[in-house]
Amino acid sequence: MPLSLYQATVPSYIQIVGSMLRLVGKAEEFCAEKGLPADDILNACLAEDMLPFAYQVKSVTVHSINAINAVYTGSFGPDMTPPPSSFEGLKAQLEATLAALQAIAPADIDAVVGRDMVFALGERRLEFTAENFLLSFSQPNFYFHATTAYDILRSKGMAIGKRDFIGALRLKPAA
């Protein structure tokens, strides 16, 4: 049986959004334990020319559920809204993203295969099929931002590892 577009996207989005939700919780605990203001993490960047932790976490939502929603309309553009400014806001955004992803019916995603899709940024337009948009544009961006958020937490001294990033594996059911 061939792999469907749903199988290639949504379960992995759910897995990593879940791990990001747990990581944000751990970041909040880290700040409380160390007596650090939340902004020390929320506004932390890996480099001066990179966007902060809160933006990276927000972008996990943008390139998962927002990208999925965009394939239904056929158009996607940058989300210029500011990220949540608190751990609570980030957790609420991730919880809503997780719930929305879990509510998607596989047939709904698979039905968009072959549809036209455009990424628009000002005058610039990139034309895709829905599946190529998700797999070659949004999915790599999704992993980039999730990895960058994780890396920021590591750079701040949090004792987290690969298991924290990977989250809940989708194991074969026991026989």
C-alpha positions, -999 to +999 in steps of 0.1 A: +000+000+000+015+034-010+021+060+017-007+087+017-002+124+020-019+122+054+005+096+066+035+116+053+025+147+072-001+147+100+012+120+123+047+135+123+032+170+129+013+155+159+044+138+173+066+169+171+039+194+182+034+172+213+071+172+220+072+210+216+044+213+241+063+193+266+095+213+259+078+246+265+065+232+298+101+221+307+114+256+297+088+271+321+099+248+349+136+256+341+130+293+345+111+287+378+139+264+392+167+288+382+149+320+391+151+333+356+126+356+340+105+339+313+118+364+287+153+349+291+140+319+272+111+335+252+134+361+236+165+339+233+181+335+199+209+313+186+224+341+167+218+379+164+202+375+130+178+347+140+144+350+155+137+341+192+124+310+208+088+322+210+088+328+172+104+294+165+076+277+185+049+298+168+063+287+135+058+250+144+021+259+143+024+279+111+041+251+092+018+224+105-019+232+110-018+266+092-001+249+062-027+221+062-055+247+063-038+265+034-039+236+011-077+237+013-077+273+002-048+270-023-028+299-008-002+304+019+017+335+030+039+344+059+022+347+093+033+382+105+014+381+138+037+383+168+043+351+187+027+346+221+046+365+248+044+339+276+048+302+282+011+300+288+004+315+254+028+292+237+013+262+254-023+273+245-012+277+208+004+243+207-026+227+225-050+242+199-026+231+171-025+195+185-063+193+188-068+206+153-043+181+138-058+152+157-092+162+143-081+159+107-096+130+087-071+113+065-094+115+035-095+153+038-058+156+034-055+129+007-083+147-013-060+177-019-033+158-038-027+174-072-045+207-063-028+240-071-011+257-043+007+291-042+030+306-017+028+344-019+052+369-004+045+404-018+050+402-055+068+368-053+048+338-060+059+301-058+035+277-074+032+241-061+009+212-060-006+208-025+015+178-017+047+194-029+040+225-009+035+204+023+064+181+017+090+204+001+082+238+017+062+235+050+075+203+063+112+213+061+103+246+077+084+228+104+114+207+113+138+237+111+118+258+135+112+228+159+149+220+159+159+257+164+135+260+194+151+228+209+186+241+202+178+274+219+168+255+250+200+235+249+220+266+245+204+280+276+216+250+297+185+229+298+192+192+304+171+179+275+181+153+249+170+137+216+142+118+233+127+152+244+127+164+207+115+131+192+086+127+215+061+098+214+071+072+188+045+055+167+054+019+176+039-012+161+010-025+182+018-055+203+005-088+189 
